[in-house]
Amino acid sequence: MDYYTGFMIEKSLSMDNVFVIALIFSFFAIPRLYQHRVLFWGILGVIVLRAIMIGLGATLVSQFSWILYLFGAFLVLTGIKMWFMVDHEPDIANNPLLKWLKKHLRVTDGLRGSAFWVRETDPKTGRIERFATPLFLALLLVEFVDLIFAVDSVPAIFAITTDPFIVYTSNIFAILGLRALYFALAAMIHRFKYLKYALALVLVFIGSKIFLVGVIGKVPAVVSLSVTFGLIAGGVIVSMWKTRGEVAVTETKAA
């Protein structure tokens, strides 16, 4: 039960991840032909980063059980913030990481096929230098975005179970499933507008559950799964009903 609850939460939270990845590809004008390459290497990075974060989280929880209350408070605050920022769209152009990369790396003025790095003549020095391509910048931003989303999803699953194996497998299998369906989901992500409200309620519920243990005892896994499924299913149904007939609009920006 804990696995399925964690799997469902991670899969739902990752829907927002898909939306941001689609924005990144649009911003850098990455054609679909090369998006597979970024997603492939991005998955490898996710597997490593999640293992590190979950291993660190499991160590902290085993040594300091009170840290679960911090996770709970964080989830409640994150849920409240998500509720009031549903319509907020990330500003890729002003992303601090992107600005730092452009300042410290030589970057080509456009894509160079599927290459992440190329050797070209530096117009300033006339020497052959290594240049990063926009495809590489897109990869780093995708990894950065996943790291940010992991800050929400990992504590959420630790609030359900402290078994690191369940936390890790539910995370990874949910992400792998979404990335495999990325192109189908990206084309209809605009239909899930109201899912964020449901996710906000899920985070508040999961976070509050930690504090209720001392009052009503541990909430049964089947109850957590039922509430999570009910909220997410409700969010999907309302989204599909409210956005019926809408057409996705993709705006391509220059990096």
Number of C-alpha atoms within 10 A of each C-alpha: 15 21 21 16 23 29 22 20 26 26 22 21 21 21 21 18 21 23 20 21 23 21 21 25 23 18 19 20 19 21 12 10 9 15 19 16 16 21 19 14 14 20 19 11 19 22 15 10 16 20 19 12 17 23 16 12 19 18 13 14 16 12 10 10 11 11 14 21 16 14 23 24 18 19 26 23 16 16 25 16 12 19 17 12 12 14 11 8 10 12 12 18 15 9 11 10 15 16 12 10 14 13 10 8 13 15 19 18 11 15 20 14 12 16 14 18 18 15 12 13 13 14 9 6 8 9 11 12 14 16 19 23 22 25 26 18 22 26 23 19 21 26 22 16 16 23 17 12 16 22 15 18 23 21 25 27 28 24 22 24 18 20 15 18 15 18 29 23 15 22 28 19 14 21 25 15 11 20 21 13 12 20 16 11 18 18 15 13 17 17 22 21 18 23 24 25 21 24 22 24 20 24 28 21 19 26 27 17 21 21 16 12 11 9 8 9 11 12 13 11 16 13 12 20 19 13 17 23 18 14 18 24 14 16 20 20 14 18 19 18 13 14 14 10 9 11 11 12 8 10 9 14 14 9 16
